[in-house]
Amino acid sequence: MDNNKLTIEIITPTMTVFKGNADIVTIPGEMSEFQILQNHAPIVSALKPGIIKIKQNNEVTEFAVNGGLAEARGNNVSIIATIAENKGSIDKNIIEKELKDNKEKILTEITDAQLLLLENEIEFQKAQLKLFEK
């Protein structure tokens, strides 16, 4: 890996989704979105559903994640997510239908725990659909 770049790794329980160099990575932190550049101070952050943007030489690679953890130490950034998907692995029509169904479920009588899970799923589905906006 290039010593003048960040080394980024995105891991899910089943596979390594991305491993490579980057100039900058934008991460959907639990409290707010943040960016990591070379020689960033060490940080560990919970992730909320959103988009990870990896920029390398004016090219941006994006992944929708449903949450997880990110750690930056030195110029190494490790991201662990339950789900991390790029545009090519998503069926937009299925996600649009699931999002519509989940929004309707919220209007029914559900427990607080079910509501939290649905809200998280809806935010992840919105992130997935954002990958198609470009």
C-alpha positions in Angstrom: 0.0 0.0 0.0 1.1 3.6 -0.7 2.6 5.2 2.4 1.4 8.7 1.3 -2.3 7.5 1.4 -4.8 6.2 3.8 -5.2 2.4 3.8 -9.0 1.7 4.0 -10.6 -1.6 4.8 -14.4 -2.2 4.9 -15.3 -5.6 6.4 -18.7 -7.3 6.9 -19.2 -10.6 8.7 -19.0 -12.5 5.4 -16.3 -10.7 3.4 -13.9 -7.8 2.9 -15.9 -5.4 0.8 -13.1 -3.0 0.1 -9.4 -2.8 0.7 -7.3 -0.1 -0.9 -5.7 3.3 -0.7 -7.4 6.7 -0.5 -6.7 10.4 -0.1 -9.8 10.9 2.1 -12.7 8.9 3.4 -16.1 10.3 4.6 -17.9 8.3 7.2 -21.4 8.5 8.6 -20.6 8.8 12.3 -23.3 8.3 14.9 -23.2 11.9 16.0 -22.3 13.4 12.5 -20.6 12.7 9.2 -16.8 13.2 9.4 -13.8 12.9 7.2 -10.5 11.3 7.7 -7.3 12.5 5.9 -3.7 11.3 6.2 -2.2 11.6 9.7 -5.6 12.0 11.4 -5.8 11.8 15.1 -6.8 8.3 16.4 -10.6 7.9 16.5 -13.2 5.2 17.1 -16.8 6.0 16.1 -20.1 4.2 15.9 -21.7 4.4 12.5 -25.2 5.2 11.6 -26.9 4.1 8.4 -25.4 6.2 5.5 -22.8 6.4 2.8 -19.1 5.9 3.1 -17.3 7.9 0.4 -13.7 6.9 -0.5 -11.9 9.4 -2.6 -8.8 8.5 -4.5 -7.3 10.8 -7.2 -10.6 12.5 -8.0 -12.5 9.2 -8.2 -15.1 8.5 -5.5 -16.2 5.0 -4.5 -19.3 4.8 -2.4 -20.8 2.1 -0.1 -24.2 2.2 1.8 -23.8 0.8 5.3 -26.4 0.1 7.9 -24.2 0.9 10.9 -21.1 -0.4 12.5 -17.8 0.9 13.8 -14.9 2.8 12.3 -11.4 3.1 13.7 -8.6 5.3 12.4 -5.1 4.8 13.7 -2.1 6.1 11.9 -3.0 6.1 8.3 -5.1 2.9 8.6 -8.9 3.1 8.6 -10.9 0.0 9.5 -14.7 0.0 9.0 -16.7 -2.9 10.3 -20.4 -3.0 9.2 -23.1 -5.6 9.3 -24.0 -4.7 5.7 -21.9 -2.7 3.2 -23.1 -2.5 -0.4 -22.1 -0.6 -3.5 -24.5 0.4 -6.2 -23.9 -2.7 -8.3 -25.0 -5.0 -5.6 -28.4 -3.3 -5.0 -31.7 -3.8 -6.8 -33.2 -0.3 -6.7 -36.8 -1.5 -7.3 -36.7 -4.0 -4.4 -35.3 -1.3 -2.1 -37.9 1.2 -3.1 -40.7 -1.4 -2.4 -39.1 -2.3 1.0 -38.8 1.3 1.9 -42.5 2.0 1.1 -43.5 -1.1 3.1 -41.5 -0.1 6.1 -42.9 3.4 6.1 -46.4 1.9 6.1 -45.4 -0.5 9.0 -44.5 2.5 11.1 -48.1 3.7 11.0 -49.3 0.5 12.5 -49.2 -0.5 16.2 -45.7 -1.6 16.9 -43.5 -1.7 20.0 -40.8 0.8 20.7 -38.2 -1.8 19.9 -39.8 -2.6 16.5 -40.0 1.2 15.8 -36.3 1.6 16.4 -35.4 -1.3 14.1 -37.7 0.0 11.4 -36.3 3.5 11.6 -32.8 2.1 11.3 -33.8 0.0 8.3 -35.5 3.0 6.6 -32.4 5.1 7.0 -30.3 2.3 5.5 -32.7 2.0 2.6 -32.5 5.7 2.0 -28.7 5.5 2.0 -28.9 2.6 -0.6 -31.1 4.7 -2.8 -28.7 7.7 -2.6 -26.2 5.6 -4.4 -28.4 5.9 -7.5 -28.7 9.7 -7.4 -25.5 10.3 -9.3 
